Amino acid sequence: MKCNLRTILLFPFSLIYSSITCLRNQIYDKGILPTKRFNIPIISVGNLAVGGTGKTPHVEFILSVLQDRFRTAMLSRGYKRETSGFVMADENAKSCTIGDEPFQVYRKFPKIVVAVDEKRVSGVEKLSGLFPDIQAIVLDDAFQHRQIAAGLSIILTCYNNLYVDDCHLPGGNLRENTKGAERADILIVTKCPSDIQQNEMSEICERLKPALHQKLFFTGYEYDEIQAVFPEFCKENFTLNDIKVNKSGILLVAGIVSPEQVLEKLKEFTKTINSIFYADHHNFNDKDIKQIEEKFQQLSADKKIIIVTEKDAVRIMDNSFITNELKSKIYYLPIRVKIHDNKEEEFNKILTDYVTENSRNC
């Protein structure tokens, strides 16, 4: 376990938190509190830690595997949305009405039914009623949601901060005891370097100690070409190669948990790069936009642009504080998950076999 001053000072409170979460899990494990089961395949994707593991790209990867073979839905609680209850994503949806991550999924996957509901059991019931032909539901960030039983449960842990090296909130980032990982069917070590070696994967496997029923996978990110957030305002189409050839400047603006990997990627294309980092799910206000404009103007380069993450892009699309001039300079960097060790086919087969064998509509 990695110890720092925060961990040491807050250790007594972490013990209290750990005891409460352990008691809660025991209550569910013993059936004292009910767990709802559905006759439809449900895939849960979550963490033991509070964010920073790359959950949204992995949810998107799973949806990309399922969407062409099965009628699939995604259900999220819609973190930081301004609505409540069950809300379907439609042509009127915005990040403020359904949350930034569900809105991102809705825009990228038109075949997927996207809905949000803080009460997952109710959400699944409503989805099943509204769409009787649905063959699978992917639950976003639902590992600790014990009221509903997922047939296939996936948890993520970050390469640079494995859950076995962490401790409970508030001294660390864990939502529950590491023993909770035993409930998962699949463990994924995320954000691995592209050149991760077999011996390192073996060492991590030894540390995580997956059970006999569990499969362990290692993933990293691949980056696609940058895209204009406001294409109607862009007079010229920047590419990553243009940035490299022209020695352009970049202002990276990110409101995610771990933006360092994005920053390192962009450094491959230019040395003239500044950054402004905000808290995860940050909603940009007038003051923020002015700060971004000022920082952008200070960037010393003949040609320069602003690059944001995909999650930030969906939050600024409807931002009324952004000027048209600034809109012409904002791009986002798409990312996608790559499964290491030539195990993508194995992972995809687990998903498709589970849905095929358990769907009422297959």
N, C-alpha and C positions, 0 to 999 in steps of 0.2 A: 504494500500500500504506500502511495506517495503521501508523505506528510509535509505540511507547511504550517505556518502560524495559524491560519484560519482553521485548519483541521484540528489542531491541538486545542485551540481556545474553545471551539464549538463541539468538541468530542462528547461532553455530557449530553448535549441536546441531540446529537446524532444517535446516541444510545437510546434516548427516549423515542425518537422517531423510528428507529429500527424496531423497537419493541412493539410499537403501535402497528406498524405495517406487517410484522410477523404475526401478531394476533389476528389482524384482519384476514390474512391469507389462511390461517388455520381455521378460522370460522367458515370460510368458503370451502376449504378442503374437506371439512367434516360435514358439509351439507347443512350447517345451521342457517346460513343465508343461501337462498336459492340461486342457481345458475341456469339460465334459460338456454335451451338447445333448439336449433331450427333444422328443418329438413331441407336445407339449402347449404351448399358449401360456403363456409366463411373463412377467409384468410385474414389473420390479424398480423399487422406489422407494428412493432413498437420497440421500446428501449427499456433497459433498467435505469439508465441515466436520464437527466432532464435535457434532452436535445443535443445537437452538435454531432450526431452520428450519421447524418445524411439520409434521414428517413424519407423525405419527399422524392428524391431521385430514385430510391429503391421501390417506393410505391409505384412510381411511373414505369420503372422497368417491369414490374409484375403485371401492370395493366397492359403494357405493350405485348407481353407474352400471351395474355388471355384474350385481348379484344377481338382478334380475328377468328377465334375459334368458339368463343362463348359470349353470350349476352351477359355483360359484366357491369356491376355497379360499384361505386366507391362511397363509403360513408365516413364522414369525419365529424368532429364536434364543431369545427369552424372556429378555431382559436382567434380571439380578439375581433370577432365580427360584431356588428352593431345590432344584430337581430337575435332572436331566441327561438327555441323550439325547432321543429322540422322545417327545413327550407330546401327546395329543389333548385339546382342551378339551371338557369334558362338564359334567353337572350338579354334579359334585364339584369343579370347577376353582375356584381362587382365584388372586389376584394372586401369591401366594408360590409356587404350583405351575407357573404358565405365564408369569408376568411381568405387570406392570400394563397395558401397552399391549395385548397379546393378549387379556387378560381383559376389557378395556374393549370391544374389538372383538366378542368373543364375546357379551357382554351386549347390545350394540346391534344386532347382525346375526345373528339366529337362523338365517337361511338359509345363512350362510357357514360352511364347514368351517374351523375354526381349529386349527392345530397349531404346536408349537415344536420346533426341533431345531437345535443349534449347528452341525451338519453339514448344510448345505443340500442337497447332492446326495442324501444318504441320506434327508432329509426329503421331498424331491420323489418319490423312488422309493417310499417308504412310502405317501405320499398317493395316488399313481397306482395302487398295488396295492390299497389299501383302498377306494378310490373310483374305479372304472374309468369312471364317468360324468362325472368332473370335466372341465370344458371350459376352465378357466383357473386359474392359480395366481398370486397376488400375493405377491411376496417383499418383506418389510419390512426396510429398512436393509441392502440387499445389494449396493450399487454396488461396493464393494471386494471382494466375494466372487467372485473370478475363476474359481473351480473350476466355476461353473455359468454357462451362457450364457443370458441373458434375451433373448427376442425383441423386447421393447419395454422400453427402459431410460429411467427418469425421474430427474433429479436436481433438488434444490431448493436455492435460495440465498436468504438473507434480504435483504429490501429495505434494511435498515439496515446490513448487513455482507455485501456481495457477495463471492463467492469471489475475485474479481480484486483486492479490497482486503485480502485476508488473506494470511497466510504459514503455513508448515508448523509442526506441533507440534515442540517444545513452546513455541516463541516465539509461535505463533499457534494457529489452530484447524483448519488443513487436514490431512486424512488423507493426501493425495497432491497431486502437482503439478496446477496448474490445467489443464494439457494433458489430464489425464484426463477432463475434461468432454467431450472429443471423442467418447468412447464412448457418450454419451447420445443418445437420439432426441428427448427432450423436455427443455427447461430451463424451470423454473418459478421466478419471483421471488415469494417468499412475504411475507406480513405487510405488504403494501402498504397505504397509506392509502386510505380509501374514495373520496377525491376526487383520486386520482392522475391527472395530466393526460397527454394524448397525447404532448406534447413530452418529458416526463420519461421515459415508456416508450421513446421513440425514443433518448434519450440513453443509457439503460441498455442498450438493444439494441446500440448502438455500442460500449459498453464490454465487453459479454460476447462480442460477435462470434460469434453462432451460425453453425455451418456450414450449407451448403446443405441437408443432410439433416435438420437439426434444426428443431423448432418451439419458439417461445418464448411462454410465457404468463405473465400477472401475476395473482396472487390476493391476496385479503384474507380477513378473518374477518367473519362475521355471528354474532350472539349470540342464542340462544333464551332462553325464560323459565327462571328458576332453578327447580331441582327439589330436593326434600328427599332427602338421602342415606339417612335413616332415616324413611321416611314413617309407619311405624307408631308413632313416638314424637312426631310433630309434632301439636300441639294446634291450631295455626292455620297456614294456608297463606300464606306470604309470596310476594309477587310483586315485580318490580322497580318497578312503579308504586306498590305499597304503601310501599316504601322511600322513594320520592320524596315521596309525599303526606304520610307520617308523619314525615319527616325522621329516619328510622331510622339506627342506627349499623351499620357493617359491620366485621368483622375478616376480612381476606383472608388465608388461609393457603395457600401455594403451594410445592410442591416440583417446580418445572419450571425449565428453563434461562432463559426470558425471561418473567417474570410481569408486566412493566411494562405491556404492552398490556391485560391484564385489569384491572390497577389503574386505568388511565386510563378504561376503559369504565365501571367502577363509580363513578368520580368524577362521572359524568353524573347519578347518582341521589341522591347524598348527599355532604355535606362532612365528615360524621363518619365517618371511615374510618381504620383502622390496619391494619398488615400485618405478617406474619411470613413470611419467605422461607427456604426450606430448599434443599438441593442437589437436583438432578434425581433422580427415582426414590427419594426419601427415605422410609425406613420409620419411621413414628412410634413412638417408645418411650414409656414411662411419663413420663420427664422432659419430653419434647416436649408430651405431652397436658397436663401440669400447667402448662407455660409458656403453652399456648394458653388454658387456663382462666383463668389469672391475667390475661393480656392482654385477654381478653374481659370479665372483671369490671371492668377499669379503663376500659373504653370508656364514655364519658359519653353515654348516650342512654336515653330511656324504653323504646324498642323497639330491639332489636339482634339480629343474627344473625351466624353465621360462614359465609363463602362460600369454597369450595375449587374447584379445577379438576376437570375430569372424571377426569384421570389420578390426582389425589390421592384422589378419591372412592372409586375401586376399591381403593385401598390401605388405606383406613380402615374399610371396610365390616365387616371381620372383626377390627378392633382391639379387644382385650379390655380396654384401659385406659380407653376412653371411657365415661363415665357416661351413664345414661339421660337425665339432665337436659341434658347437653351434646349428646346425639344429637338432641334436640328442636330444637336451634338450628342444625344444620349443613345447608347447602344447597350445591349445585354449579351452576356456570354452563356450560351446554352451548355449544359453538362449532361452526360449520360453515364450510366453505370456499366462497367466492364467486369465480368467475373474472371478471376485469375485461374491459373492452373488448368486451363482447358476444360472447365467444369460447367460451362454455360448450358450445354445440352442436358447434363444431368439435373441441373437446377430447374430448367424449363420442364423437364419430364415429370419431376415431382409435382410441380404446380398443375400441369395438364392432367396427369393421372388422377390426382386428388379430385379435381373438379369432375372429370369424366365418371369416376366411380361413385360419386356422391350426389351428383345433381339429379333432381327430379325431372329435368327437362332434356337430358342428354339421350 
